[in-house]
Each structure stands twice: as structure tokens, then as C-alpha cells.
Amino acid sequence: MTEYREITNDISGESEFLFNATLLKIGENTLTNSNDKDYKIVTLRFDLPDGEEVERTAMCYASNYIHGVEVDKSYLCNLSFDGEGSPQIRMSHLSNANRASTNDFAGLFQAKKQLIDDDLVI
């Protein structure tokens, strides 16, 4: 199940959503947007909020794909809505594959509580 995390865009103040999606295909053509930024169309697989698994297209800017992206890997995506309310998905080069979990650090706070004050040792 895809998890969506709501964030606020620092510039527009609008809500956006971060989520992970699996890259299925990278378009061959390089396109340029109105801000002269190059991007490619990619196809992603992810779950909609209602749980339905879908394949949808997204944009991946050159500033991301120059780092190297691979088909069948999961990447961080950003969902926003344009002025007409249409969803816009952008895929980054950042992968969530090796993200730390709370279990990785489970003993960290226990160790702090187990420390003994030297003044108490006889």
C-alpha cells in the first residue's frame, strides 16, 4: 500500500504529497517545459489512496535522471495540483530502498538509561 505524506510547498503555500512509486518505463524523448527545464516522461506503478494499483505517467527532470534511475526500483515522487486542479506527478532520483527504521536504533535510548553515574559506584 502506498503511503502519502502531506507537505506544504514553501513557495506557493499549497499542499503537496510525497509518496514512493516503482519506475516501469523511461521515455526516450527529452522535452522542455516553459521554464526551459528538460524532462522525460516516465511511467510509474503505485497505489491510489483507495488501494487500487495503477500505472500513471509523471515527469522526471534532467536534474534528477542525470544521477541515474533504474527500471523496477522505487523512487520518491511529489504530487501537486495545478491551477485547474489537475494532478501533476514529479519523480526524483531519490530512492527509499535503504531508509533507516526505528528498529535500527531501538537500543539507543535504552543504553542512555543504563549508564551508571561514577559517583554511585563504590
Summary of the structure (lengths in Angstrom):
residues: 122
radius of gyration: 20.5
end to end distance: 55.4
largest distance: 74.4
contacts: 274
relative contact order: 0.18
helix: 15%
strand: 44%
